[in-house]
Amino acid sequence: MTTLEDLSVELFYEIFAYFPFHEVFNTFSNLNSRLAAIVNNMPLTSVYLGFGTMNITLTEFYHTHLAQSTISRSLISLCVSDEFAFDNGLWLSTHLSSFIHLRHLCLIDIKRSVFELMLNECFSNTSLAMFTVRFTSFRRALYTYIGVPEGAYYESIFKLFPRLRVCHLCFLMCIYKTLDKQIVLPINEVFIPIKTCHLNLQSIVIRQCSLLFLVHLLKHLPQLQDLSFHLSALWLPEKHPLNRCSNNRISTINKDLVPNLRRLKIKLEHGNSDIQLLDQLFERDVLLLLTSFTLLGWVAAPVIVRNLLSMLSSQCSYTLMVHWRVETIISLSDTSTILLDTFRQLRSRLPIEVKLSLRNYGYCIAVSTTTQTKRYFSTSEYLSENDVFAQSRRSATMPISIYSRPICFKELSIACEDIEMNDKCLFYLRSVNSWHEIVSLSIHDPLSSCQLRCDTSLCKIFMSNGLQKLYLYTDWRIGDLTRVFSLIVKQLSELQIIEFCCENGDDIQFPEALDILINGFPKLNFVICHGGLTGGDEQHSKMRSIWKNSVRSYRIDQYIPYEIADETVLFCWLQ
């Protein structure tokens, strides 16, 4: 008979790879000396730090374990997030140089000071092949990189990681309230120029990028095969003297600039004047060599999409998810004619879906080559929607089919003033989507705390035991929040993250509300409060007393983003 002791070390490693390392460590490290040795010497190839399920104790375990020389030398992939944690980025900045075989590094919501520390203090890493910087929300990016000029970190990244093949740099333009004198740029430049030519980079994703900087960047990436960028305006304050300079005119991107480009993805945002010239940005010989093309976001008119598609080769696969608006009032009886005309204008050789949405200014057209599954559902949008969908196998082949799209989602947002209409909407959703599938719930004004306590459908969502994230974006007072927290605390056994707004942050009841959350939800790991903990000495004294007597240990951090809002943001990370 074969026993557990007879299994080879390699087989143990194969089995353990299917489980989180900390679970393997806690289960097998104390069974006997052989299993302890196997677990302690188990190579860690991939680690994720700072996600919603990680409390302080678990994070500190990984910090200690990864610091061991035998472990750090074997690490291949590392993802570090400060979305629901503190100082993971700071820990990484002191250990990054020890991960000598690291090939994939992902940074999420890392503070600007820590990110700059990594770039300036760490040794060059010649093994890293993939590097990602991204943010989970626009607000997080604003907090971190407000006032940073375009191109600020590219030169440092290229020098620090000279063997990069894939790079995702999701920096955001955050200069809306920045004064001209606060933007530090070289003379007569609208961005920080790049000097290093990166000879290994084959794929790059840029979250926001002006056309002028894009052309400059491409001159330093001769081996680029895969380009994805989100088109933006220049990263300059509105009244900056160089914002409308004639030297900012864009030259066409030709084959000499991107000789190896084969995959292109462009995302556009509404209101950017450069989208008018989109079909003139790339020369035909560049588009003709593409094997994959993706266009997302807002376009000025369908003729731009048609022109781009006409320049692609017949072997090129493409994906469309584009919108445009028409400021002409129409009736519902006109929709079939408009849909038919849209198919004919685009002349797509691939099946497409078209959505026509009636608006008070006219109508909006959305076109996609694939049926989109909705992960997020908003009751306010649903109640105001007036949409017609159509689909055809080929745009030139009619008739088209008009239909309703099925609903399936995991994230629900509620913002409806009429409790009766709200309940009808939720009752309908219950018939097409199980409450147990909803993992994230957002409740917005003007829904009152009284409506929340009385709404039967909402109560059923709370009782489904599947909810992991709860967001309360309301102007309720602390007393209302305390009563709501007390009502739902026994129902949401799986809740891991809660975020809420506090209208009156100096309210003396705020510590009690926080205490209910911390000690009432067994799996809660992170709390975010907007406007909390701004009171006087009595409130702070009460907070200290509750912290000392709390059943669960936790850490608190504050941020006051004066550049964006006057509210204090309180972060609470639980043990």
C-alpha positions in Angstrom: 0.0 0.0 0.0 1.3 3.5 -1.0 1.2 6.0 1.8 1.6 9.8 1.8 5.2 9.4 2.9 6.0 7.3 -0.3 5.1 10.2 -2.7 8.0 11.9 -4.4 8.9 15.5 -3.7 8.1 16.4 -7.3 4.6 15.0 -7.0 4.0 17.0 -3.8 5.0 20.1 -5.7 2.5 19.3 -8.4 -0.3 18.8 -5.9 0.5 21.9 -3.8 0.5 24.1 -6.9 -3.3 23.9 -7.0 -3.6 25.6 -3.6 -2.6 29.0 -2.2 0.8 28.7 -0.7 -0.2 29.9 2.8 -2.8 27.2 3.1 -0.2 24.6 2.1 2.2 26.0 4.6 -0.2 26.2 7.5 -1.5 22.6 6.8 1.6 20.6 6.2 4.6 22.5 7.7 4.0 21.0 11.2 3.0 17.5 10.3 6.4 15.9 10.3 10.0 16.8 9.4 9.9 15.5 5.8 6.7 17.5 4.9 8.1 20.5 6.7 11.3 20.4 4.6 9.3 20.0 1.4 7.0 23.0 2.2 9.9 25.2 3.4 11.9 24.5 0.2 8.9 24.6 -2.2 9.7 27.0 -5.0 7.2 29.9 -5.3 6.8 30.9 -8.9 3.9 33.3 -8.6 2.6 35.4 -5.7 -0.2 37.9 -5.4 0.0 40.5 -2.5 -2.7 42.9 -1.4 -5.9 41.6 -2.8 -9.3 41.8 -1.0 -8.9 38.4 0.8 -5.6 39.3 2.4 -5.6 40.6 5.9 -2.6 41.9 7.8 -1.5 38.6 9.2 -1.5 36.8 5.9 0.3 39.7 4.2 3.0 39.7 6.9 3.4 36.0 6.4 4.2 36.5 2.7 6.5 39.4 3.5 8.6 37.3 5.8 8.6 34.2 3.6 9.5 36.0 0.4 12.4 37.7 2.1 14.3 34.4 2.5 17.1 34.2 0.0 16.2 30.7 -1.3 12.6 31.8 -2.0 13.4 35.3 -3.4 15.8 33.7 -6.0 13.1 31.3 -7.3 10.3 33.9 -7.6 9.2 34.3 -11.3 6.0 36.3 -11.1 4.9 38.9 -8.5 1.8 41.1 -8.3 1.7 43.8 -5.6 -1.3 45.9 -4.7 -2.0 48.6 -2.2 -5.7 48.8 -3.1 -6.8 47.0 0.1 -3.5 47.0 2.0 -0.8 49.4 3.4 2.8 49.6 2.5 3.1 46.5 0.2 4.7 48.9 -2.3 7.2 50.1 0.3 8.1 46.6 1.3 8.7 45.8 -2.4 11.0 48.8 -2.9 13.4 47.3 -0.3 13.3 43.8 -1.7 12.9 44.2 -5.5 16.6 43.9 -6.2 16.7 40.5 -4.4 14.3 38.9 -6.9 17.0 38.3 -9.4 15.0 35.8 -11.6 11.7 37.8 -11.6 10.2 37.9 -15.0 6.8 39.4 -14.4 6.1 42.3 -12.1 2.7 44.0 -11.6 2.1 47.1 -9.5 -1.5 48.2 -8.5 -2.4 51.4 -6.7 1.2 52.0 -5.6 1.8 55.5 -4.2 3.9 57.9 -6.2 6.6 58.3 -3.6 7.1 54.5 -3.4 7.1 54.1 -7.1 9.7 56.8 -7.6 11.8 55.1 -4.8 11.8 51.9 -6.8 12.9 53.6 -10.0 15.6 55.5 -8.3 17.0 53.1 -5.8 16.7 49.6 -7.2 19.4 47.9 -9.3 18.9 47.2 -12.9 16.9 43.9 -13.5 18.0 42.1 -16.6 15.6 39.2 -16.2 12.2 41.1 -16.1 10.3 40.5 -19.3 6.8 41.9 -18.4 6.1 45.0 -16.3 2.7 46.5 -15.4 1.6 49.6 -13.6 -2.2 50.2 -13.2 -4.9 51.7 -10.9 -8.2 50.3 -9.9 -10.0 53.6 -10.1 -9.7 57.1 -11.5 -9.7 58.5 -8.0 -6.7 56.3 -7.0 -4.7 57.5 -9.9 -5.6 61.1 -9.1 -4.4 60.7 -5.6 -1.1 59.2 -6.8 -0.1 61.1 -9.9 -1.7 64.5 -9.9 0.4 67.1 -11.6 2.8 64.6 -13.2 3.8 65.5 -16.8 3.4 63.1 -19.7 6.4 60.8 -20.2 7.8 61.3 -16.7 8.8 57.7 -15.9 9.4 56.1 -19.3 13.2 56.8 -19.4 13.7 55.4 -15.9 11.6 52.3 -16.6 13.5 51.5 -19.8 16.9 51.8 -18.0 15.8 49.8 -15.0 14.4 46.9 -17.1 16.4 46.7 -20.3 15.2 43.3 -21.3 11.5 44.1 -21.1 9.3 42.5 -23.9 5.9 43.5 -22.6 5.1 46.8 -20.8 1.7 48.0 -19.5 1.9 51.6 -18.3 -1.6 52.7 -17.2 -0.7 56.3 -16.0 -3.5 58.8 -16.1 -3.6 62.5 -17.1 -4.2 64.3 -13.8 -3.6 68.0 -14.5 -7.1 69.4 -14.2 -6.4 71.7 -11.2 -2.7 72.0 -11.8 -1.3 75.5 -12.4 1.0 76.2 -15.3 4.0 76.9 -13.0 3.5 73.5 -11.3 4.3 71.6 -14.5 8.0 71.1 -14.7 9.0 70.5 -18.4 12.1 71.0 -20.5 12.1 74.3 -22.5 9.6 74.2 -25.4 8.6 70.6 -24.7 5.1 69.4 -23.9 6.2 66.1 -22.3 9.3 64.6 -20.7 11.4 63.2 -23.7 12.8 59.7 -23.9 16.5 59.3 -24.7 16.9 55.5 -24.4 16.0 53.3 -27.4 14.6 50.1 -26.1 15.6 47.3 -28.5 13.7 44.4 -26.8 10.3 45.8 -26.2 7.7 44.1 -28.4 4.4 45.0 -26.8 3.3 48.1 -25.0 -0.1 49.2 -23.5 -0.6 52.9 -22.6 -3.6 54.0 -20.6 -3.6 57.6 -21.7 -1.4 59.1 -24.4 -1.4 62.2 -26.5 -0.7 61.8 -30.2 2.4 63.9 -30.0 4.0 61.8 -27.3 2.9 58.6 -29.1 4.9 59.5 -32.2 7.9 60.4 -30.0 7.6 57.1 -28.1 7.4 55.0 -31.3 10.8 56.4 -32.4 12.4 54.6 -29.5 10.7 51.2 -29.9 12.0 49.7 -33.2 11.0 46.2 -32.4 7.4 47.0 -31.4 4.8 44.4 -32.7 1.9 45.1 -30.4 0.6 48.6 -29.6 -2.4 49.6 -27.4 -3.1 53.1 -26.4 -5.9 55.3 -25.0 -5.9 58.5 -26.9 -5.9 61.7 -24.8 -5.2 65.4 -25.2 -1.8 66.9 -24.3 -1.0 66.6 -20.5 -1.0 70.4 -20.0 -3.2 72.8 -18.1 -5.9 74.4 -20.4 -4.2 77.8 -20.5 -0.6 76.6 -20.8 1.2 78.6 -23.6 2.3 75.4 -25.5 -1.2 73.8 -25.5 -2.2 75.2 -28.9 1.3 75.8 -30.3 1.6 75.2 -34.1 4.6 72.9 -33.4 2.2 70.4 -31.9 0.9 69.3 -35.3 1.0 65.5 -35.7 2.8 63.7 -38.6 1.3 60.5 -40.0 2.6 57.3 -38.6 4.2 55.4 -41.5 5.8 52.0 -42.0 9.3 53.4 -41.4 8.3 54.3 -37.9 6.6 51.0 -37.0 8.1 48.4 -39.4 7.1 45.4 -37.2 3.7 46.5 -36.0 1.2 43.7 -36.3 -1.4 44.2 -33.6 -3.0 47.6 -32.9 -5.6 48.6 -30.3 -7.0 52.1 -30.0 -9.3 53.5 -27.3 -11.0 56.8 -27.7 -12.8 59.1 -25.2 -15.7 61.5 -26.0 -14.8 65.1 -26.4 -11.2 64.6 -27.7 -10.8 66.7 -30.9 -8.1 64.3 -32.2 -10.7 61.6 -33.0 -11.7 63.6 -36.0 -8.3 62.7 -37.6 -8.2 59.1 -36.5 -8.5 57.5 -39.9 -5.6 59.7 -41.1 -3.2 58.9 -38.2 -1.8 55.7 -39.6 -0.8 55.3 -43.2 -2.4 52.6 -45.3 0.7 50.5 -45.5 0.8 50.2 -41.7 -2.8 49.1 -41.4 -2.5 46.7 -44.3 0.2 44.6 -42.4 -1.9 44.2 -39.3 -3.1 40.8 -38.2 -5.3 42.2 -35.4 -7.1 45.5 -35.0 -9.3 46.7 -32.1 -11.1 50.0 -31.9 -12.9 51.0 -28.7 -14.8 54.1 -27.5 -16.2 57.2 -29.1 -15.8 58.1 -32.8 -16.8 61.3 -34.6 -18.9 59.5 -37.2 -19.3 56.0 -38.8 -17.4 57.0 -41.9 -14.2 57.0 -39.8 -14.8 53.4 -38.8 -15.6 52.4 -42.4 -12.4 54.1 -43.7 -10.3 52.2 -41.1 -11.9 48.9 -41.9 -11.3 49.5 -45.7 -7.6 49.8 -45.1 -7.2 46.4 -43.3 -6.3 43.3 -45.2 -8.8 40.5 -45.6 -6.7 38.3 -43.3 -6.8 40.8 -40.4 -9.2 40.0 -37.6 -10.8 43.0 -35.9 -12.9 43.9 -32.9 -15.2 46.9 -32.7 -16.9 48.4 -29.6 -17.5 52.0 -30.8 -20.2 54.7 -30.1 -21.2 57.9 -31.8 -24.0 60.3 -31.1 -26.4 62.1 -33.4 -28.2 65.2 -32.3 -31.4 64.6 -34.2 -34.7 63.8 -32.4 -36.3 60.6 -33.7 -39.2 58.4 -32.8 -39.2 54.7 -32.0 -40.7 54.0 -35.5 -37.5 55.4 -37.1 -35.2 52.9 -35.4 -35.4 50.1 -38.0 -34.4 52.5 -40.8 -31.5 53.9 -38.9 -30.2 50.5 -37.9 -30.4 49.2 -41.5 -28.5 52.3 -42.7 -25.8 51.8 -40.0 -25.1 48.3 -41.2 -24.8 49.5 -44.8 -22.5 52.4 -43.8 -20.0 50.2 -41.9 -19.8 47.4 -44.5 -18.3 45.0 -42.0 -17.3 41.6 -43.2 -17.7 40.2 -39.7 -21.0 39.9 -37.8 -21.8 43.0 -35.7 -24.3 44.0 -33.1 -25.8 47.5 -33.1 -27.6 49.2 -30.2 -29.6 52.4 -30.7 -30.4 54.3 -27.6 -32.9 57.2 -27.6 -31.7 60.2 -25.7 -33.1 63.7 -25.0 -30.6 65.2 -27.4 -31.3 62.7 -30.1 -29.9 59.2 -30.2 -26.7 57.2 -29.7 -25.4 54.3 -31.8 -23.2 51.5 -30.3 -21.5 49.0 -32.6 -19.7 45.8 -31.5 -18.4 42.7 -33.3 -19.1 40.6 -30.2 -22.1 40.4 -27.9 -21.1 42.1 -24.7 -21.9 40.4 -21.4 -22.8 42.9 -18.7 -20.9 42.3 -15.4 -22.4 45.6 -14.0 -26.0 46.6 -13.8 -27.4 49.9 -12.7 -31.1 50.3 -11.8 -31.2 54.0 -12.7 -29.7 53.3 -16.1 -32.2 50.4 -16.6 -35.2 52.5 -15.7 -34.1 55.3 -18.1 -33.0 53.0 -20.9 -34.8 53.1 -24.2 -32.7 50.8 -26.4 -33.2 48.7 -29.5 -30.7 46.0 -30.5 -30.1 44.6 -33.9 -27.7 41.9 -35.3 -26.8 40.5 -38.7 -24.4 37.8 -39.9 -23.0 40.2 -42.5 -23.7 43.9 -42.7 -24.5 43.8 -46.4 -26.9 40.9 -45.9 -30.4 41.7 -44.8 -32.9 41.3 -43.1 -31.5 42.2 -39.7 -32.8 40.7 -36.5 -34.1 43.0 -33.7 -34.1 41.6 -30.2 -33.6 42.1 -26.5 -30.2 41.3 -24.9 -30.2 38.8 -22.0 -29.1 40.1 -18.6 -26.4 38.4 -16.5 -24.3 40.3 -14.0 -22.2 40.1 -10.8 -22.2 43.8 -9.8 -25.3 45.7 -9.0 -25.7 49.5 -8.5 -28.9 50.9 -7.0 -29.8 54.6 -7.3 -33.6 55.1 -7.6 -35.7 57.6 -5.7 -39.0 55.8 -6.3 -39.0 52.9 -3.9 -41.9 51.2 -5.8 -40.1 51.4 -9.2 -36.9 50.3 -7.6 -38.6 47.2 -6.1 -40.2 46.4 -9.5 -36.8 46.6 -11.2 -35.1 44.4 -8.5 -38.1 41.9 -8.7 -37.5 41.7 -12.5 -33.8 41.1 -12.1 -34.4 38.4 -9.6 -36.3 36.5 -12.3 -33.3 36.6 -14.7 -30.3 36.7 -12.4 -29.7 34.8 -9.1 -29.0 37.0 -6.1 -26.3 34.4 -5.1 -24.3 35.5 -8.2 -24.0 39.1 -7.0 -20.7 39.7 -5.3 -20.7 43.5 -5.4 -23.5 45.9 -4.4 -23.4 49.7 -4.7 -26.2 51.9 -3.2 -26.3 55.6 -4.2 -28.4 58.6 -3.3 -31.2 59.4 -3.3 -32.1 56.0 -1.8 -32.7 56.6 1.9 -31.7 54.4 4.8 -35.4 53.9 5.6 -36.0 52.6 2.0 -33.0 50.2 2.5 -34.5 48.7 5.6 -37.9 48.4 4.1 -37.0 47.1 0.6 -37.8 43.4 0.5 -35.7 42.7 -2.6 -32.7 44.4 -1.0 -33.1 42.4 2.1 -33.0 39.2 0.0 -29.8 40.3 -1.6 -28.3 40.8 1.9 -29.5 37.3 2.9 -28.0 35.6 -0.1 -24.6 35.2 1.7 -22.8 35.7 -1.6 -22.0 39.4 -1.3 -18.3 40.3 -0.9 -18.2 44.0 -1.6 -20.6 46.7 -0.3 -20.4 50.4 -1.4 -22.7 53.0 0.2 -22.3 56.3 -1.7 -25.0 58.2 0.2 -25.3 61.3 2.4 -26.8 59.4 5.3 -25.9 60.5 8.8 -23.9 58.4 11.1 -27.0 57.4 13.1 -28.6 56.0 9.9 -25.4 54.2 9.0 -25.1 52.6 12.4 -28.6 51.3 12.2 -28.1 49.9 8.7 -24.8 48.2 9.8 -26.5 46.7 12.8 -29.3 45.4 10.5 -27.0 43.6 8.0 -24.1 42.6 10.1 -25.5 39.1 10.7 -26.5 38.5 7.1 -23.3 39.2 5.2 -21.0 36.5 6.4 -18.9 36.7 3.2 -18.4 40.4 3.2 -14.7 41.3 2.7 -14.7 45.0 1.7 -17.0 47.9 2.6 -16.8 51.5 1.4 -19.1 54.3 2.6 -19.5 58.1 2.7 -20.0 59.9 6.0 -21.9 63.2 5.7 -20.9 64.4 9.2 -17.4 63.2 9.8 -17.1 64.9 13.2 -20.1 63.0 14.6 -19.3 61.4 18.0 -21.1 58.2 16.8 -18.6 57.6 14.0 -16.3 55.3 16.2 -19.3 53.1 17.1 -20.2 52.7 13.4 -16.7 51.6 12.6 -16.6 49.3 15.6 -19.7 47.5 14.3 -18.0 46.9 11.0 -14.7 45.7 12.4 -16.1 43.3 14.9 -19.3 42.3 13.2 -18.2 40.9 9.9 -16.0 37.9 10.4 -14.3 38.0 6.9 -14.1 41.8 6.6 -10.5 42.8 5.6 -10.8 46.4 4.5 -12.9 49.5 5.2 -12.9 52.8 3.3 -14.7 55.8 4.6 -15.0 59.2 2.8 -15.3 62.1 5.2 -14.7 60.1 8.4 -12.5 60.9 11.5 -12.5 64.6 11.1 -13.9 65.4 14.6 -12.4 66.9 17.8 -10.6 65.5 20.8 -13.7 63.6 22.1 -14.0 61.6 18.8 -10.3 60.8 18.7 -10.4 59.7 22.3 -13.3 57.4 21.6 -11.4 56.0 18.6 -8.4 55.2 20.7 -10.5 53.5 23.3 -12.3 51.3 20.7 -9.0 50.4 19.1 -7.6 49.2 22.4 -10.6 47.1 23.3 -11.4 45.8 19.8 -11.6 42.0 19.4 -9.8 42.3 16.0 -6.6 44.3 15.5 -6.5 46.8 12.7 -4.4 49.6 11.2 -5.8 53.0 10.2 -4.4 55.4 7.6 -5.8 58.7 6.3 -5.5 60.7 3.1 -6.6 64.3 2.5 -6.6 65.0 -1.3 -6.8 68.7 -1.1 -6.2 69.0 -4.9 -9.3 67.0 -5.6 -11.7 67.3 -2.7 -11.8 68.6 0.9 -13.0 65.3 2.4 -10.7 63.0 4.4 -10.4 59.4 3.2 -10.0 56.9 6.0 -8.6 53.4 5.3 -8.9 50.6 7.8 -7.0 47.4 7.3 -7.9 44.5 9.5 -5.7 41.8 11.1 
